[in-house]
Amino acid sequence: MAKAIKYDPSATSSSESEMLRQLDALLRTAEGVAVTAAHGRSVLLTDSFKQLLCIFVDAAAHNESLLIYSGPQGLSEQEAADLLNVSRPYVVKLIENGQLPARKVGPRRRVRFEDLMSFKHADDARRRGVARQLTAEAEEMGLGYVISPRKET
């Protein structure tokens, strides 16, 4: 069963933010990192797990959203729909139109996570372009819209 966790930085309290900044600084400079439970038991983290933890803590410390996915080699149509925040029939349509690659596993179709994220980034870029174009046209028509520069994500 696949799991996807979205980290929303807007739900972080100021004390959590400070803790994340301190943890981020510690992870960047520490050679060996261990996790110690309240009852005193300790586990030394491997370098690869420390690196994974660094990625999460760095994103969280800088108020960036983060998506963690774990699961089999491929998402169901419903899981893909959930990650895109669209309906399953819409994902089926994307697959059938060839816009989203998928493979058959028995009677079901599976979407690679990497393919889904590539589609999402391309679709987001296309939508931003359309929004810019519509805003420019509205501005030319004197409808009061102003294009403001924004950082591309």
Buried (B, 14 or more C-beta within 10 A) or exposed (E): EBEBEEBEBEEBEEEEBEBBBEBBEEBEEEEEBEEEEEEEEEEEBEEEEBEEBBEBBBBBBEEEEBEEBEEEEBBBBEBBBBBBEEEBEBBBEBBEEEEBBBEEEEEEBBBBBEBBBEBBEEBEEEEEEEEEEEBEEBEEEEEEBEEEEEEEE
